[in-house]
Amino acid sequence: MRDSKKVRRRKQLKQRKQATERKQIRRQVGKADLRKADAQQSLQVADNEQWVEQNFSACNFGHVLRTQRLMMMAKNMLECPNESLPKQNEDWADVKAAYRFCNREEVTFTAVTQCHQEATRQTPPGIYLMISDTTDINHFTHEATEGLGMLGDGQGRGMQLHSCLAVDAATRVVRGTAAAKVFYRKSVPKKETRMQRLARSRESSLWGEVTQQASRPPEGSQWIHVWDRGGDNFEAMCHVVQNGCDWLIRASKLNRVVQLESGDMTTMEDAVSRCTQVGSYELHLRTRPGVPARVASIEVRSTRVTLPQPKMKSPFVKSCGIRDIATNVLVVEEVNAPKGVTPIRWILLTSLPVNTIKAAWTVIEYYESRWLIEEYHKVMKSGCSIERHSLRTAARLEPLIGLISVVGVRLLSLKTISRHEPEAKAKHRVPGLWLKALLLMKPKLAKQELTVYEFFRELAKLGGFLARKHDGEPGWQSIWTGYKKLHGRIEGMRLLMS
């Protein structure tokens, strides 16, 4: 009990000290400079201990020892994220403690991720892309695990994770997950009516529920929810409107009835055919299996429509008070495509202006950033082996999946940070011990002052990146593999210093 009070007291003193320092900074610099300082701080690379402290120290599980156990599990997972719990926690006592931790009633997916998500949502002034999507977590081979849902055609077993990834629109640096929810798909009751389906929890409602969990943006921040075709439903868009956010959604329901600016009612497909051209550009496409490289001629068109309430309404749509939603439509379509090639065609619904080619190009670039959520899911599955972990019940798995979802952000963010401000000096962005360890492993680099770009490129080389002219930029896998080698040297240096 005394230890718990001491920890809380130290935390309070630390918070007061940080608040005092921030007040002093405000007196010394203007508000614009303070915003710039916040942005620079988000680009600093913290070492593992600092990062774990930032993301898990404020978690509340009813006892400080449980918070300490989570922080120890997070630190061990960062050292070998693709291994199982027994390999991440070498001592049998630590393995048992990790299993007991996941079995506590107070330890849930929400409790594990809450500290990280709350910090992510406190965005400094600026524009942020809130990229959402759902991924299947397949535990088909873990037959003993109870409480799992269906996947695919009903033969698979597992759960679904719907995440909202916050990305700085200016830098494309990943801040973290602003919200997330675990969902278990169940079999559809026989003879279920459409109204009965709308009244129950369903997969399509995840988009709106996670948006509601993310809530409203802080003052000075603009949030743009970026969704693929799965998020094209009126109910989810109502949640975005209620929270004062913008949206950028790829349309999927082209047979829906919409209202034109003239007041006429027609289908979305017909409205798309009446769009006004705002510009065009050429896109160089790389070779794909069975498709040669080509230069695609892209035409950009736009219009504005109003989406009325659907005839069949869920209880939320009935009660929210939103009768219709006015939205811009941006069409990005390839013209004169070669025979036998599926032409590029994006139909995007957005609240952002698209009446000029410059504005439309900004929206297109925002939507192209949606691949980051796919990369994030790949990090969790390949880099953190999220489908490898096996526990007796789905409820025990949820806290572990919550931990992996936060650790996955760490792996992905190293890649995005390395690509922003490539000319910045590494000594101002990277922990000093990381830089010293790399120079010890590669003495020739000591002759030059490394930039952030050069540091992460050299780190990726330790992980197998060859850095040939045609190799492009390193991915998160080679960067993280290189970091694991670097981490071994760092631990040795710490032992020597102690």
BELZI-V126328 format. One record per helix or strand. SS is the DSSP state (H for helix, E for strand). FROM is the first residue (numbers start at 1). TO is the last residue. Records with the same first field share a line. If there is no record, write none. Layout:
# BELZI-V126328
SS = FROM-TO + FROM-TO
This chain:
# BELZI-V126328
H = 2-28 + 31-42 + 48-56 + 64-79 + 85-88 + 92-102 + 109-121 + 194-199 + 203-214 + 229-231 + 234-242 + 268-273 + 315-320 + 357-368 + 371-383 + 394-419 + 426-428 + 432-441 + 443-447 + 452-462 + 476-497
E = 126-138 + 146-146 + 149-151 + 156-168 + 174-183 + 221-227 + 246-250 + 257-260 + 265-267 + 276-285 + 288-288 + 291-291 + 294-308 + 324-335 + 345-350 + 393-393 + 425-425 + 451-451
